[in-house]
Amino acid sequence: MNTKVKKLHLNTKLLKNLFGIGSVRDFFYKKQLDYSIKKHGLKNHTLNRKNGQLEVIVEGEKSKLWEIVKSAKKTSLFYRIEQISFKFTEAN
């Protein structure tokens, strides 16, 4: 198992819902991601809105970062994923 620290750059765009309540949709998605980040013991993270997308930057073991990617792909009653992209880089 590779325990070397990596940095995950994750960008997610959520589908617009029928009711136009984007702030509620974004709130639930951010909460779900934040919970997953904390659950895996990853503390240094950034959640930013940028150009209609949510940008997340997290550092940690690559195996734990893959769990964040899996979590980010999950949908719920409150939101649907339109687009997701991610990359791993070396942590500073």
Summary of the structure (lengths in Angstrom):
residues: 92
radius of gyration: 13.2
end to end distance: 20.5
largest distance: 45.1
contacts: 248
relative contact order: 0.33
helix: 33%
strand: 38%
